[in-house]
Amino acid sequence: MEFKQIQELIKAINKSNISELSIEEGEFKITIKQAQTISETQFVAVQAPMQQMHMPAAAPQASLPQAMPQSAPAAPAQSQASASTGGNEGYITIKSPMIGTFYRSPSPDKPSFVNVGDEIKQGQVICIIEAMKLFNEIESEFSGKIVKVLADDASPVEYDQPLFLVEPA
C-alpha cells in the first residue's frame, strides 16, 4: 500500500464515525484508530513483514458526539508489556493491545502457541486476538518463560487486559 493511499484512508476515517479500521493485504497489515477527543492524538500502526512503524495522523477537526461510548484511546507508543506489581514481583505482564476475542491457538484443532513453562523469544507469536473478523497475531516484545496464562481461550478481552505473566530471561 502506498503512503498516499494511507493518507487518504486517514482523511476518510477522520471524516467518519469509524473508531478503528484494520486492513490486511498479504503480509502487509495496517490499523488506523480514531482519537476519541480533539485533545488526544491519533496514531496509525503499519506492520510490514520485517518492520513496524508508527506515524502520527492529523488530529480530527471535531470531537465525536457525546452519545458515542468512550473507549480506551489509541496508544501504540505504549508497550503491550508492562512490569507487574503486587505479589508477582519480577514478572512481566503481557497485556492485550486491543479489544477482541483471545485465542491461544491458530485454530481449534492446532496446539496452543505457548503454554505455562514454555520459553518465548522476542517476536514470537504468543496468541491471536480476533477483532471484526480480522485475526491479529500478537507477538512477544521480549524473551522469557511463561509463568501463567491469565485469559481463557476464546474469551473476550479488553484493551490493556493482562493475558500472560512472564518471567523475563
N, C-alpha and C positions, 0 to 999 in steps of 0.2 A: 504494500500500500504506500502510495506517495505521500510526502509530507503535506502537500497542498490538499489532498483528499482528507487527511486527518484534521487540518484546519477547518475545512468545510463542515465536517462532522461536528466539531466543537461549536461552530456557529449555529448549526441546526439544533443541537442539544440545548444551547443557551436560550433559544427562542421557544423551546417547547417545555412541557411539564414532565419530561422524562428525567428520572433521577439517576439512572445508570444504563449504559449501553456497552455490551461486550460483542466483539466481532472476532471470528476465528477463520483464517484462510490458510489452510495447510499448517505450517509450523509458526506462522505469524499470528499473534494474539494482541488485541487492543481492548482496553477497558476505559471508558470515559464516564466519570462520575460528576454529577451536577452538584454544585455547592448549595447548601440549604439557605444561607442568608447572604446578603451583599458583603458583609464583613469577612466571610470565610473565603478561602482561596480554593479554586477548582484545579484539580490535577488530572493529568492523563498518564496512564501507565501503558507503555508499549513494550511488549516482550517478543523479541525475535529469537531464533534458535540459540544463538550464542551470547545474547546481550539483553539487558533490560535498562530502559532509560525512563526518566520521569521528566515531564515537561509541564510547567505551569501554564494553564489556559487563561484566557481572558475572563475576568470576573463578570458574572451576569449583570445585565443592566438593571434588572429589577428583582426584588426578593420574591420568593414563592408566596402564593396566597396563604393566609393564616389557617385555612381549613385543611391544608396539607399536613399529614402527620410528620412530626420531626423524627429523623433518624440520625444515626451517627454520621458526622461529617467525613468526607473522604480524606484520608491521611496516609498516602502511600509512602511518605518520607519516614513514617514511624515503622519500626521493625515489627514483624509478626511475632517475634520472640522477645520476652522481657524477663528480667530476673524476678524470681518469685520471693514472697515474704512469708512470714508465719512459720509453721512447722516444717517447711520444705526448704530450709536454708541450703544454699549451694546448688540448688537445682534451677533449671531454666524452664519457664512455661512457654510452650509454643501456642499462640493464640490464633483464632480464626481471622483472616484478613477480610472476610466478607460474610454477609448473611446468606444462608443456603442450607442444603442438606449434606451432612457429613457422611462420607463413605470411606471405610478402611481398606477396601479392595477395588480393583478396576471393574469387576463385575461379580455377581453373586457366586459364580462357580470358580472364581480365582482366589488364591490365597491373599491374605492381608498384605499391604505394602510393608508395614512394620508391626512387631509385636513387643510386648514387655520383655526386656532383656536384650533386644536387638541393638547392634551398633549401627549408628547412622552417620553419614558423611554429608558435608555441606553440598547442597544442590540435589540431594537425593529426594525423590518423590516419597512423601510420607502418608498422604491421603488425597482424597478428591472432595471438593465442595461443589455441588451442583446448584447453580443459580439460573433460573429462567431457561431451563433445558440446555445450558452450557455446562460442561464438566471441566472444572478448573483444577489442574494438578497443583497441589501445594507442596513446595519444596522446603527442606530444612535450610536454615540460614547458617548453621554451624554443625560441627561434628559432636557426637556424644553417644550416650546409651539411653534408650527408652526405659524410664522407671515406671510410668503409669500412663494408661490411656484414659483421658478424662471425659470423653464424649462417647455416646453409644452409636454403634453403626446404624446408618440410615435414619438418623435423628436430625431434627432441625437445629441449626446453630446460629447464634447471633454474632454480629461483628465484635471482635475482641474477646470472644468466649474462649477460655482455656481448652485446648484439645489434647495436648501431651505434656507430661512432666519429663524433663530430660536432664541427665547428669552430664555436664559438659566434659569433653575429652581433654 
